[in-house]
Amino acid sequence: MLKFENLSLKYGSFLALDQVNLHADQGELVVLLGANGAGKSSMFLTASGIHKATAGSITWQGQELLGKKPSAIVQSGLVQCPEGRKLFAQMSVRKNLELGAYVHRSDPGPSQKTLEEVFTLFPILRDKQHDPAGSLSGGQQQMVAIGRAMMGRPKVLLLDEPSLGLAPLVIKQMFEVIQRINQAGTTVLLAEQNAYAALKIAHRAYVLESGRIVREGLPAELLADDFIRKAYIGA
């Protein structure tokens, strides 16, 4: 289980996260809904060891993550796919993917198997593996970003706004792949603004506003919630 308990984070005097409590059980696909600035990325960056929490804890399989180096967190099985893709545009698709396996460089054999699994998930990347990542379409770049995260062999995958800036058809295809990743055994925590698409594939969901959890429940419950429909679905 991945568990956030009373997690708080400040940037100077600004309280970005305020006593957040959230959990994702093994094999779950949990959605974290929230607008820009709600604190979704702050949660993920804290879990990944990039930001230092002000208070609280984040545990994975009973082990405290706060205070660990980012590389150690990846090695433990928790891998983030960041908002905005963060690719190396001039490097080839294949090189970008291989960077995701850097923490496993002492054991390269399984990484080749994982690379084949990524190419199976995203067949177009096999065809474009020697092209500069920056030459790809937005949807294809997002495939590279998710593929690079998968190269880290995640047991828990943190996906931060994977649908951002993508066309509706591409979003549909992307969410189908995310669901396949989850069904293959990877726990997924998905931060999204696209509530309708995300809730369609989720097991459970939370809503984050101004650094606080304001709603949680099953997808059907949240889709029927007038607050959620007005704020995130436009109905």
C-alpha positions in Angstrom: 0.0 0.0 0.0 1.1 3.6 -0.8 -0.1 5.8 2.0 0.0 9.6 2.5 -0.7 10.5 6.2 -1.3 14.1 7.3 1.1 15.3 4.6 1.8 19.0 4.6 4.2 21.0 2.4 5.1 24.7 2.4 6.8 26.8 -0.2 8.0 29.6 2.0 4.9 30.9 3.7 2.6 29.3 1.1 0.9 26.1 2.3 0.7 23.9 -0.8 -0.5 20.7 1.0 -2.5 20.7 4.2 -2.7 17.4 6.1 -3.4 15.3 3.1 -4.6 11.7 3.7 -4.7 9.3 0.8 -3.9 5.7 0.0 -3.6 3.3 -3.0 -3.8 -0.4 -2.4 -1.9 -2.9 -4.4 -3.3 -3.2 -7.9 -5.6 -0.2 -7.6 -6.0 2.6 -10.1 -6.7 5.7 -8.0 -7.4 9.1 -9.5 -6.5 12.4 -7.9 -8.7 15.1 -9.4 -7.9 18.8 -9.1 -7.5 22.0 -11.0 -4.1 23.7 -11.7 -2.5 24.7 -8.5 -4.5 22.3 -6.3 -1.4 20.5 -5.1 -1.4 17.4 -7.3 2.2 17.8 -8.6 3.4 18.9 -5.1 2.1 15.5 -3.8 3.9 13.6 -6.5 7.2 15.5 -6.2 7.2 15.0 -2.4 6.5 11.3 -2.9 9.4 11.1 -5.4 11.9 12.8 -3.0 12.2 16.0 -5.0 10.4 18.2 -2.4 10.7 18.0 1.4 7.5 17.7 3.4 6.8 20.0 6.2 4.9 17.4 8.2 3.4 14.0 7.9 4.5 10.8 6.2 4.5 8.8 3.0 4.9 5.1 3.3 5.2 2.4 0.6 5.0 -1.2 1.7 5.4 -0.1 5.3 8.6 1.8 4.6 8.9 5.6 5.1 9.8 7.4 1.8 10.3 10.9 3.2 14.0 11.5 3.5 15.1 9.0 0.9 17.0 10.0 -2.2 14.9 10.0 -5.4 17.0 7.2 -6.9 16.4 5.0 -3.9 12.6 5.7 -4.2 12.7 4.6 -7.8 14.6 1.5 -6.9 12.0 0.7 -4.3 9.4 0.6 -7.0 7.7 4.0 -7.0 8.2 5.8 -10.3 6.8 9.2 -11.5 5.9 10.3 -15.0 6.0 14.1 -14.6 3.6 16.7 -15.9 4.9 18.2 -19.2 6.8 15.0 -20.2 10.2 16.5 -19.5 11.9 14.7 -22.4 15.3 15.3 -23.8 14.2 16.7 -27.2 17.4 16.3 -29.1 18.0 12.7 -27.9 16.5 9.7 -29.7 13.3 8.1 -28.4 15.3 5.0 -27.5 17.8 7.0 -25.5 15.1 8.7 -23.6 13.5 5.4 -22.8 16.8 3.9 -21.7 17.4 6.7 -19.3 14.3 5.5 -17.4 16.3 2.3 -16.5 19.3 4.2 -15.3 18.8 3.1 -11.6 18.9 -0.5 -12.9 22.1 0.0 -15.0 24.0 -2.7 -13.0 21.4 -5.3 -14.2 20.8 -4.4 -17.9 19.3 -7.7 -18.9 15.7 -7.2 -17.6 15.8 -3.6 -19.1 15.9 -5.0 -22.6 12.8 -7.1 -21.8 11.1 -4.0 -20.4 12.0 -2.1 -23.5 10.2 -4.7 -25.6 7.2 -4.4 -23.3 7.2 -0.7 -23.8 7.3 -1.2 -27.6 4.4 -3.6 -27.3 2.4 -1.0 -25.4 3.3 1.7 -27.9 4.2 0.1 -31.3 4.8 3.5 -32.9 7.8 4.0 -30.6 9.5 1.0 -32.1 9.2 2.6 -35.5 10.4 6.0 -34.2 13.0 4.8 -31.7 15.9 6.5 -33.5 14.1 9.8 -34.2 14.7 12.8 -31.9 12.0 12.8 -29.2 11.3 16.5 -29.9 10.2 15.6 -33.5 7.3 13.5 -32.3 3.7 14.7 -31.9 2.4 15.6 -28.5 0.7 12.2 -28.1 3.8 10.3 -29.1 5.9 12.3 -26.7 3.5 11.4 -23.9 3.9 7.8 -24.9 7.7 8.2 -24.6 7.3 9.8 -21.1 5.1 6.9 -19.9 7.4 4.4 -21.5 10.4 6.0 -19.8 8.6 5.6 -16.5 7.8 2.0 -17.2 11.5 1.4 -17.8 12.0 2.1 -14.1 10.0 -1.2 -13.5 7.4 0.5 -11.3 5.3 -1.3 -8.8 3.5 2.0 -8.2 3.3 4.5 -11.2 2.6 8.2 -10.5 1.1 9.7 -13.6 0.9 13.5 -13.5 -1.6 15.0 -16.1 -0.9 12.6 -18.9 -3.8 14.0 -21.0 -2.7 17.6 -20.9 -2.7 19.2 -24.3 -3.8 16.1 -26.2 -6.6 15.6 -28.7 -9.7 13.7 -27.5 -9.0 10.6 -29.6 -5.4 10.5 -28.3 -6.6 10.9 -24.7 -9.0 7.9 -25.2 -6.1 5.8 -26.5 -3.8 7.0 -23.7 -6.3 6.1 -21.0 -6.8 2.6 -22.5 -3.0 2.0 -22.2 -3.0 3.3 -18.6 -5.8 0.8 -17.8 -3.8 -2.0 -19.5 -0.7 -1.1 -17.4 -2.9 -1.3 -14.2 -4.5 -4.5 -15.2 -1.0 -6.0 -15.7 -0.4 -5.5 -12.0 1.0 -2.0 -11.6 -0.6 0.2 -9.0 -1.4 3.6 -10.6 -2.0 6.9 -8.9 -3.3 9.2 -11.7 -3.5 13.0 -11.2 -5.9 14.5 -13.7 -8.1 17.5 -14.5 -10.0 15.4 -17.1 -12.5 14.0 -14.6 -14.8 12.2 -16.9 -12.1 10.2 -18.7 -10.2 9.5 -15.5 -13.2 8.3 -13.5 -14.2 5.9 -16.2 -11.1 3.8 -15.5 -10.6 4.4 -11.8 -11.3 2.1 -8.9 -11.4 5.0 -6.4 -10.9 8.8 -6.5 -10.0 11.8 -4.5 -10.6 15.5 -5.1 -7.9 17.9 -4.1 -8.5 21.7 -3.8 -6.1 24.2 -2.4 -3.9 21.5 -0.9 -6.7 19.7 0.9 -8.8 16.6 0.1 -12.4 17.7 -0.2 -14.0 14.6 -1.7 -13.3 10.9 -2.0 -15.2 7.9 -3.1 -16.1 5.5 -5.9 -16.2 6.9 -9.4 -20.0 6.4 -9.7 -20.4 8.4 -6.5 -18.3 11.3 -7.7 -19.8 11.4 -11.1 -23.2 11.7 -9.5 -22.0 14.5 -7.2 -23.3 17.9 -8.3 -20.2 19.7 -7.0 -17.9 17.4 -9.1 -20.1 17.6 -12.2 -20.2 21.4 -12.1 -16.5 21.9 -11.2 -14.8 19.2 -13.4 -17.3 17.9 -16.0 -19.2 21.0 -16.9 -22.6 19.5 -16.4 
